[in-house]
Amino acid sequence: MRDKRKDSIERLLHMRNAIERIETFTGDIDMKSFVKDDLVTSAVLFQFSVIGEAVVHIDEMILEKYDYPWYKVRAFRNLISHEYFNVKLEAVWSIIEKDLPELKVVVNKMTEDLKS
């Protein structure tokens, strides 16, 4: 039988790495540069897909302990994967600026809690 806690920690680490990559990819640019750069936008969207896929594999009982709109993370992954032609890069930039920092805090807290 699989260890749900260990699997969840691994997925949280995937999320943390993806968040750090997004921060690296976008750290020195503004929204206008982001929207124009296909390489960066593709890389960022892939990392958001990693985040969304990882959430699906974290034990639901663990997710429920943290006040975060996990459904939005899953929905964004589905949008990127299945409705990619409807992705608005300006909205992605807004997520990077407004939502990603909070997600990073929650993921770090979850990781610390599960490791202790």
MIGUKE-610839 format. One record per atom (N, C-alpha, C): residue in one letter; x, y, z; residue number from 1; atom name. Coordinates in Angstrom, 2 decimals, padded with zeros to 5 digits, always signed. Example, Ala and Ser with C-alpha at 12.3 -4.5 7.8 and 13.67 -1.06 7.14 Angstrom:
% MIGUKE-610839
("a"; (+013.19; -005.69; +007.80); 1; "N")
("a"; (+012.30; -004.50; +007.80); 1; "CA")
("a"; (+013.20; -003.30; +007.80); 1; "C")
("s"; (+012.85; -002.25; +007.08); 2; "N")
("s"; (+013.67; -001.06; +007.14); 2; "CA")
("s"; (+012.90; +000.03; +007.87); 2; "C")
% end
This chain:
% MIGUKE-610839
("m"; (+000.84; -001.19; +000.00); 1; "N")
("m"; (+000.00; +000.00; +000.00); 1; "CA")
("m"; (+000.88; +001.25; +000.00); 1; "C")
("r"; (+000.46; +002.23; -000.76); 2; "N")
("r"; (+001.23; +003.46; -000.88); 2; "CA")
("r"; (+001.08; +004.31; +000.37); 2; "C")
("d"; (+002.14; +005.02; +000.68); 3; "N")
("d"; (+002.14; +005.94; +001.82); 3; "CA")
("d"; (+001.63; +007.30; +001.32); 3; "C")
("k"; (+000.38; +007.64; +001.64); 4; "N")
("k"; (-000.24; +008.87; +001.15); 4; "CA")
("k"; (+000.50; +010.11; +001.62); 4; "C")
("r"; (+000.99; +010.06; +002.85); 5; "N")
("r"; (+001.73; +011.21; +003.39); 5; "CA")
("r"; (+003.02; +011.44; +002.62); 5; "C")
("k"; (+003.78; +010.36; +002.39); 6; "N")
("k"; (+005.03; +010.46; +001.64); 6; "CA")
("k"; (+004.77; +010.93; +000.20); 6; "C")
("d"; (+003.73; +010.37; -000.43); 7; "N")
("d"; (+003.37; +010.78; -001.78); 7; "CA")
("d"; (+002.97; +012.25; -001.82); 7; "C")
("s"; (+002.23; +012.69; -000.81); 8; "N")
("s"; (+001.80; +014.08; -000.75); 8; "CA")
("s"; (+002.99; +015.02; -000.58); 8; "C")
("i"; (+003.94; +014.64; +000.25); 9; "N")
("i"; (+005.15; +015.45; +000.42); 9; "CA")
("i"; (+005.88; +015.58; -000.91); 9; "C")
("e"; (+006.00; +014.48; -001.62); 10; "N")
("e"; (+006.69; +014.50; -002.92); 10; "CA")
("e"; (+005.98; +015.45; -003.89); 10; "C")
("r"; (+004.66; +015.40; -003.92); 11; "N")
("r"; (+003.89; +016.28; -004.81); 11; "CA")
("r"; (+004.01; +017.74; -004.37); 11; "C")
("l"; (+004.05; +017.98; -003.08); 12; "N")
("l"; (+004.25; +019.35; -002.60); 12; "CA")
("l"; (+005.62; +019.88; -003.02); 12; "C")
("l"; (+006.62; +019.02; -003.00); 13; "N")
("l"; (+007.96; +019.43; -003.46); 13; "CA")
("l"; (+007.94; +019.74; -004.95); 13; "C")
("h"; (+007.17; +018.97; -005.72); 14; "N")
("h"; (+007.01; +019.28; -007.15); 14; "CA")
("h"; (+006.39; +020.67; -007.32); 14; "C")
("m"; (+005.38; +020.94; -006.50); 15; "N")
("m"; (+004.73; +022.25; -006.56); 15; "CA")
("m"; (+005.69; +023.36; -006.20); 15; "C")
("r"; (+006.45; +023.15; -005.14); 16; "N")
("r"; (+007.41; +024.17; -004.72); 16; "CA")
("r"; (+008.45; +024.44; -005.81); 16; "C")
("n"; (+008.95; +023.39; -006.41); 17; "N")
("n"; (+009.92; +023.56; -007.50); 17; "CA")
("n"; (+009.30; +024.30; -008.68); 17; "C")
("a"; (+008.07; +023.98; -009.02); 18; "N")
("a"; (+007.40; +024.66; -010.12); 18; "CA")
("a"; (+007.19; +026.14; -009.82); 18; "C")
("i"; (+006.81; +026.45; -008.60); 19; "N")
("i"; (+006.63; +027.85; -008.19); 19; "CA")
("i"; (+007.96; +028.59; -008.31); 19; "C")
("e"; (+009.03; +027.98; -007.84); 20; "N")
("e"; (+010.34; +028.62; -007.91); 20; "CA")
("e"; (+010.77; +028.84; -009.36); 20; "C")
("r"; (+010.45; +027.89; -010.22); 21; "N")
("r"; (+010.79; +028.06; -011.64); 21; "CA")
("r"; (+010.01; +029.23; -012.25); 21; "C")
("i"; (+008.73; +029.31; -011.93); 22; "N")
("i"; (+007.93; +030.43; -012.43); 22; "CA")
("i"; (+008.53; +031.75; -011.95); 22; "C")
("e"; (+008.91; +031.80; -010.69); 23; "N")
("e"; (+009.54; +033.02; -010.16); 23; "CA")
("e"; (+010.82; +033.34; -010.90); 23; "C")
("t"; (+011.61; +032.34; -011.20); 24; "N")
("t"; (+012.86; +032.54; -011.93); 24; "CA")
("t"; (+012.59; +033.02; -013.35); 24; "C")
("f"; (+011.65; +032.38; -014.01); 25; "N")
("f"; (+011.35; +032.73; -015.40); 25; "CA")
("f"; (+010.79; +034.14; -015.54); 25; "C")
("t"; (+010.09; +034.63; -014.51); 26; "N")
("t"; (+009.40; +035.91; -014.63); 26; "CA")
("t"; (+010.00; +037.01; -013.75); 26; "C")
("g"; (+011.03; +036.69; -013.02); 27; "N")
("g"; (+011.58; +037.62; -012.04); 27; "CA")
("g"; (+012.08; +038.93; -012.59); 27; "C")
("d"; (+012.60; +038.92; -013.79); 28; "N")
("d"; (+013.22; +040.14; -014.33); 28; "CA")
("d"; (+012.43; +040.75; -015.48); 28; "C")
("i"; (+011.16; +040.40; -015.61); 29; "N")
("i"; (+010.38; +040.94; -016.72); 29; "CA")
("i"; (+009.07; +041.53; -016.21); 29; "C")
("d"; (+008.43; +042.32; -017.06); 30; "N")
("d"; (+007.12; +042.87; -016.74); 30; "CA")
("d"; (+006.07; +042.15; -017.58); 30; "C")
("m"; (+004.81; +042.53; -017.38); 31; "N")
("m"; (+003.72; +041.84; -018.08); 31; "CA")
("m"; (+003.87; +041.96; -019.60); 31; "C")
("k"; (+004.23; +043.11; -020.08); 32; "N")
("k"; (+004.34; +043.31; -021.53); 32; "CA")
("k"; (+005.39; +042.36; -022.12); 32; "C")
("s"; (+006.52; +042.25; -021.45); 33; "N")
("s"; (+007.57; +041.33; -021.91); 33; "CA")
("s"; (+007.11; +039.88; -021.81); 33; "C")
("f"; (+006.41; +039.56; -020.75); 34; "N")
("f"; (+005.91; +038.20; -020.56); 34; "CA")
("f"; (+004.98; +037.81; -021.71); 34; "C")
("v"; (+004.02; +038.65; -022.01); 35; "N")
("v"; (+003.03; +038.35; -023.04); 35; "CA")
("v"; (+003.68; +038.16; -024.40); 35; "C")
("k"; (+004.75; +038.88; -024.66); 36; "N")
("k"; (+005.43; +038.81; -025.97); 36; "CA")
("k"; (+006.40; +037.64; -026.10); 36; "C")
("d"; (+006.79; +037.04; -025.00); 37; "N")
("d"; (+007.84; +036.02; -025.03); 37; "CA")
("d"; (+007.24; +034.61; -025.00); 37; "C")
("d"; (+007.14; +034.00; -026.18); 38; "N")
("d"; (+006.54; +032.66; -026.29); 38; "CA")
("d"; (+007.28; +031.62; -025.47); 38; "C")
("l"; (+008.59; +031.73; -025.41); 39; "N")
("l"; (+009.37; +030.75; -024.66); 39; "CA")
("l"; (+009.04; +030.82; -023.16); 39; "C")
("v"; (+009.01; +032.02; -022.63); 40; "N")
("v"; (+008.72; +032.19; -021.21); 40; "CA")
("v"; (+007.27; +031.80; -020.91); 40; "C")
("t"; (+006.33; +032.24; -021.74); 41; "N")
("t"; (+004.94; +031.90; -021.46); 41; "CA")
("t"; (+004.72; +030.39; -021.53); 41; "C")
("s"; (+005.35; +029.74; -022.48); 42; "N")
("s"; (+005.22; +028.28; -022.57); 42; "CA")
("s"; (+005.81; +027.59; -021.35); 42; "C")
("a"; (+006.95; +028.06; -020.91); 43; "N")
("a"; (+007.59; +027.48; -019.73); 43; "CA")
("a"; (+006.73; +027.69; -018.48); 43; "C")
("v"; (+006.19; +028.87; -018.32); 44; "N")
("v"; (+005.36; +029.19; -017.16); 44; "CA")
("v"; (+004.08; +028.35; -017.18); 44; "C")
("l"; (+003.45; +028.26; -018.33); 45; "N")
("l"; (+002.22; +027.47; -018.41); 45; "CA")
("l"; (+002.48; +026.00; -018.10); 45; "C")
("f"; (+003.61; +025.49; -018.54); 46; "N")
("f"; (+003.95; +024.10; -018.20); 46; "CA")
("f"; (+004.09; +023.94; -016.69); 46; "C")
("q"; (+004.75; +024.89; -016.04); 47; "N")
("q"; (+004.93; +024.81; -014.59); 47; "CA")
("q"; (+003.60; +024.90; -013.85); 47; "C")
("f"; (+002.68; +025.73; -014.36); 48; "N")
("f"; (+001.35; +025.76; -013.76); 48; "CA")
("f"; (+000.63; +024.43; -013.96); 48; "C")
("s"; (+000.88; +023.77; -015.07); 49; "N")
("s"; (+000.30; +022.44; -015.29); 49; "CA")
("s"; (+000.86; +021.44; -014.27); 49; "C")
("v"; (+002.15; +021.54; -014.00); 50; "N")
("v"; (+002.77; +020.67; -012.99); 50; "CA")
("v"; (+002.11; +020.90; -011.64); 50; "C")
("i"; (+001.91; +022.15; -011.28); 51; "N")
("i"; (+001.28; +022.49; -010.00); 51; "CA")
("i"; (-000.13; +021.89; -009.93); 51; "C")
("g"; (-000.90; +022.09; -010.97); 52; "N")
("g"; (-002.26; +021.58; -010.99); 52; "CA")
("g"; (-002.34; +020.07; -010.95); 52; "C")
("e"; (-001.43; +019.41; -011.64); 53; "N")
("e"; (-001.41; +017.95; -011.63); 53; "CA")
("e"; (-000.98; +017.43; -010.26); 53; "C")
("a"; (-000.03; +018.10; -009.64); 54; "N")
("a"; (+000.44; +017.67; -008.32); 54; "CA")
("a"; (-000.68; +017.74; -007.30); 54; "C")
("v"; (-001.49; +018.80; -007.36); 55; "N")
("v"; (-002.59; +018.96; -006.40); 55; "CA")
("v"; (-003.55; +017.77; -006.47); 55; "C")
("v"; (-003.79; +017.29; -007.66); 56; "N")
("v"; (-004.71; +016.16; -007.85); 56; "CA")
("v"; (-004.23; +014.92; -007.09); 56; "C")
("h"; (-002.93; +014.79; -006.89); 57; "N")
("h"; (-002.35; +013.61; -006.27); 57; "CA")
("h"; (-002.03; +013.77; -004.78); 57; "C")
("i"; (-002.39; +014.92; -004.21); 58; "N")
("i"; (-002.20; +015.12; -002.78); 58; "CA")
("i"; (-003.45; +014.62; -002.06); 58; "C")
("d"; (-003.25; +013.92; -000.99); 59; "N")
("d"; (-004.35; +013.36; -000.21); 59; "CA")
("d"; (-005.36; +014.47; +000.13); 59; "C")
("e"; (-006.60; +014.23; -000.22); 60; "N")
("e"; (-007.66; +015.21; -000.01); 60; "CA")
("e"; (-007.80; +015.61; +001.47); 60; "C")
("m"; (-007.57; +014.67; +002.36); 61; "N")
("m"; (-007.65; +014.98; +003.79); 61; "CA")
("m"; (-006.57; +015.98; +004.20); 61; "C")
("i"; (-005.44; +015.94; +003.54); 62; "N")
("i"; (-004.38; +016.91; +003.81); 62; "CA")
("i"; (-004.77; +018.28; +003.26); 62; "C")
("l"; (-005.26; +018.31; +002.03); 63; "N")
("l"; (-005.66; +019.58; +001.42); 63; "CA")
("l"; (-006.73; +020.28; +002.25); 63; "C")
("e"; (-007.66; +019.52; +002.79); 64; "N")
("e"; (-008.78; +020.09; +003.55); 64; "CA")
("e"; (-008.33; +020.81; +004.82); 64; "C")
("k"; (-007.13; +020.51; +005.29); 65; "N")
("k"; (-006.62; +021.16; +006.50); 65; "CA")
("k"; (-006.13; +022.58; +006.24); 65; "C")
("y"; (-006.02; +022.97; +004.98); 66; "N")
("y"; (-005.45; +024.27; +004.64); 66; "CA")
("y"; (-006.47; +025.07; +003.85); 66; "C")
("d"; (-006.69; +026.28; +004.32); 67; "N")
("d"; (-007.68; +027.16; +003.71); 67; "CA")
("d"; (-007.10; +027.78; +002.43); 67; "C")
("y"; (-007.31; +027.07; +001.34); 68; "N")
("y"; (-006.86; +027.56; +000.04); 68; "CA")
("y"; (-007.83; +027.03; -001.02); 68; "C")
("p"; (-008.12; +027.82; -002.04); 69; "N")
("p"; (-009.06; +027.37; -003.07); 69; "CA")
("p"; (-008.42; +026.37; -004.05); 69; "C")
("w"; (-008.26; +025.15; -003.59); 70; "N")
("w"; (-007.59; +024.12; -004.40); 70; "CA")
("w"; (-008.30; +023.88; -005.72); 70; "C")
("y"; (-009.61; +024.05; -005.74); 71; "N")
("y"; (-010.36; +023.85; -006.98); 71; "CA")
("y"; (-009.89; +024.80; -008.08); 71; "C")
("k"; (-009.43; +025.99; -007.70); 72; "N")
("k"; (-008.94; +026.95; -008.70); 72; "CA")
("k"; (-007.63; +026.46; -009.32); 72; "C")
("v"; (-006.79; +025.83; -008.52); 73; "N")
("v"; (-005.53; +025.30; -009.02); 73; "CA")
("v"; (-005.83; +024.20; -010.04); 73; "C")
("r"; (-006.75; +023.31; -009.70); 74; "N")
("r"; (-007.13; +022.22; -010.61); 74; "CA")
("r"; (-007.78; +022.78; -011.87); 74; "C")
("a"; (-008.67; +023.76; -011.70); 75; "N")
("a"; (-009.37; +024.34; -012.85); 75; "CA")
("a"; (-008.39; +025.04; -013.79); 75; "C")
("f"; (-007.39; +025.71; -013.24); 76; "N")
("f"; (-006.41; +026.39; -014.09); 76; "CA")
("f"; (-005.59; +025.38; -014.88); 76; "C")
("r"; (-005.22; +024.28; -014.24); 77; "N")
("r"; (-004.51; +023.22; -014.95); 77; "CA")
("r"; (-005.36; +022.67; -016.09); 77; "C")
("n"; (-006.65; +022.48; -015.84); 78; "N")
("n"; (-007.54; +021.97; -016.88); 78; "CA")
("n"; (-007.69; +022.97; -018.02); 78; "C")
("l"; (-007.75; +024.24; -017.69); 79; "N")
("l"; (-007.82; +025.28; -018.72); 79; "CA")
("l"; (-006.57; +025.23; -019.60); 79; "C")
("i"; (-005.42; +025.18; -018.98); 80; "N")
("i"; (-004.17; +025.14; -019.74); 80; "CA")
("i"; (-004.10; +023.90; -020.62); 80; "C")
("s"; (-004.51; +022.77; -020.09); 81; "N")
("s"; (-004.39; +021.50; -020.81); 81; "CA")
("s"; (-005.46; +021.29; -021.86); 81; "C")
("h"; (-006.68; +021.73; -021.59); 82; "N")
("h"; (-007.79; +021.39; -022.48); 82; "CA")
("h"; (-008.38; +022.58; -023.22); 82; "C")
("e"; (-008.23; +023.75; -022.67); 83; "N")
("e"; (-008.79; +024.96; -023.29); 83; "CA")
("e"; (-007.67; +025.98; -023.54); 83; "C")
("y"; (-006.49; +025.47; -023.89); 84; "N")
("y"; (-005.30; +026.31; -024.04); 84; "CA")
("y"; (-005.52; +027.51; -024.95); 84; "C")
("f"; (-006.42; +027.38; -025.90); 85; "N")
("f"; (-006.70; +028.46; -026.85); 85; "CA")
("f"; (-007.47; +029.60; -026.19); 85; "C")
("n"; (-007.97; +029.38; -024.99); 86; "N")
("n"; (-008.69; +030.42; -024.25); 86; "CA")
("n"; (-007.85; +031.05; -023.14); 86; "C")
("v"; (-006.60; +030.65; -023.00); 87; "N")
("v"; (-005.74; +031.21; -021.96); 87; "CA")
("v"; (-005.39; +032.65; -022.33); 87; "C")
("k"; (-005.66; +033.55; -021.40); 88; "N")
("k"; (-005.32; +034.97; -021.57); 88; "CA")
("k"; (-004.05; +035.23; -020.78); 88; "C")
("l"; (-002.99; +035.59; -021.49); 89; "N")
("l"; (-001.69; +035.73; -020.83); 89; "CA")
("l"; (-001.66; +036.86; -019.81); 89; "C")
("e"; (-002.47; +037.88; -020.03); 90; "N")
("e"; (-002.55; +038.95; -019.03); 90; "CA")
("e"; (-003.13; +038.40; -017.73); 90; "C")
("a"; (-004.08; +037.48; -017.82); 91; "N")
("a"; (-004.66; +036.86; -016.63); 91; "CA")
("a"; (-003.63; +035.96; -015.94); 91; "C")
("v"; (-002.81; +035.28; -016.73); 92; "N")
("v"; (-001.74; +034.44; -016.17); 92; "CA")
("v"; (-000.78; +035.33; -015.38); 92; "C")
("w"; (-000.44; +036.48; -015.94); 93; "N")
("w"; (+000.45; +037.40; -015.24); 93; "CA")
("w"; (-000.16; +037.83; -013.91); 93; "C")
("s"; (-001.45; +038.09; -013.92); 94; "N")
("s"; (-002.13; +038.47; -012.69); 94; "CA")
("s"; (-002.05; +037.35; -011.65); 94; "C")
("i"; (-002.20; +036.11; -012.08); 95; "N")
("i"; (-002.07; +034.97; -011.18); 95; "CA")
("i"; (-000.66; +034.90; -010.61); 95; "C")
("i"; (+000.33; +035.15; -011.44); 96; "N")
("i"; (+001.72; +035.13; -010.99); 96; "CA")
("i"; (+001.93; +036.18; -009.90); 96; "C")
("e"; (+001.40; +037.36; -010.13); 97; "N")
("e"; (+001.62; +038.45; -009.18); 97; "CA")
("e"; (+000.76; +038.34; -007.92); 97; "C")
("k"; (-000.50; +037.94; -008.07); 98; "N")
("k"; (-001.44; +038.01; -006.95); 98; "CA")
("k"; (-001.64; +036.69; -006.21); 98; "C")
("d"; (-001.65; +035.59; -006.94); 99; "N")
("d"; (-002.00; +034.31; -006.32); 99; "CA")
("d"; (-000.81; +033.42; -006.00); 99; "C")
("l"; (+000.22; +033.48; -006.81); 100; "N")
("l"; (+001.36; +032.59; -006.63); 100; "CA")
("l"; (+002.07; +032.80; -005.29); 100; "C")
("p"; (+002.26; +034.04; -004.83); 101; "N")
("p"; (+002.92; +034.21; -003.52); 101; "CA")
("p"; (+002.17; +033.53; -002.38); 101; "C")
("e"; (+000.85; +033.63; -002.38); 102; "N")
("e"; (+000.06; +032.98; -001.32); 102; "CA")
("e"; (+000.16; +031.45; -001.44); 102; "C")
("l"; (+000.09; +030.95; -002.66); 103; "N")
("l"; (+000.21; +029.50; -002.85); 103; "CA")
("l"; (+001.57; +029.02; -002.34); 103; "C")
("k"; (+002.60; +029.79; -002.60); 104; "N")
("k"; (+003.94; +029.41; -002.14); 104; "CA")
("k"; (+003.99; +029.30; -000.61); 104; "C")
("v"; (+003.39; +030.25; +000.07); 105; "N")
("v"; (+003.36; +030.24; +001.53); 105; "CA")
("v"; (+002.63; +028.99; +002.02); 105; "C")
("v"; (+001.48; +028.68; +001.43); 106; "N")
("v"; (+000.69; +027.52; +001.85); 106; "CA")
("v"; (+001.45; +026.23; +001.58); 106; "C")
("v"; (+002.05; +026.11; +000.40); 107; "N")
("v"; (+002.80; +024.90; +000.05); 107; "CA")
("v"; (+003.98; +024.71; +001.00); 107; "C")
("n"; (+004.69; +025.77; +001.29); 108; "N")
("n"; (+005.81; +025.67; +002.24); 108; "CA")
("n"; (+005.34; +025.24; +003.63); 108; "C")
("k"; (+004.24; +025.80; +004.08); 109; "N")
("k"; (+003.68; +025.45; +005.39); 109; "CA")
("k"; (+003.26; +023.98; +005.41); 109; "C")
("m"; (+002.59; +023.55; +004.37); 110; "N")
("m"; (+002.17; +022.15; +004.29); 110; "CA")
("m"; (+003.36; +021.21; +004.31); 110; "C")
("t"; (+004.37; +021.55; +003.57); 111; "N")
("t"; (+005.57; +020.72; +003.50); 111; "CA")
("t"; (+006.23; +020.61; +004.87); 111; "C")
("e"; (+006.37; +021.74; +005.54); 112; "N")
("e"; (+006.95; +021.74; +006.89); 112; "CA")
("e"; (+006.11; +020.91; +007.85); 112; "C")
("d"; (+004.80; +021.09; +007.80); 113; "N")
("d"; (+003.90; +020.37; +008.71); 113; "CA")
("d"; (+004.00; +018.86; +008.48); 113; "C")
("l"; (+004.03; +018.44; +007.24); 114; "N")
("l"; (+004.05; +017.01; +006.93); 114; "CA")
("l"; (+005.40; +016.36; +007.23); 114; "C")
("k"; (+006.46; +017.14; +007.14); 115; "N")
("k"; (+007.78; +016.59; +007.42); 115; "CA")
("k"; (+008.04; +016.43; +008.92); 115; "C")
("s"; (+007.30; +017.18; +009.73); 116; "N")
("s"; (+007.55; +017.11; +011.18); 116; "CA")
("s"; (+006.70; +016.06; +011.86); 116; "C")
% end
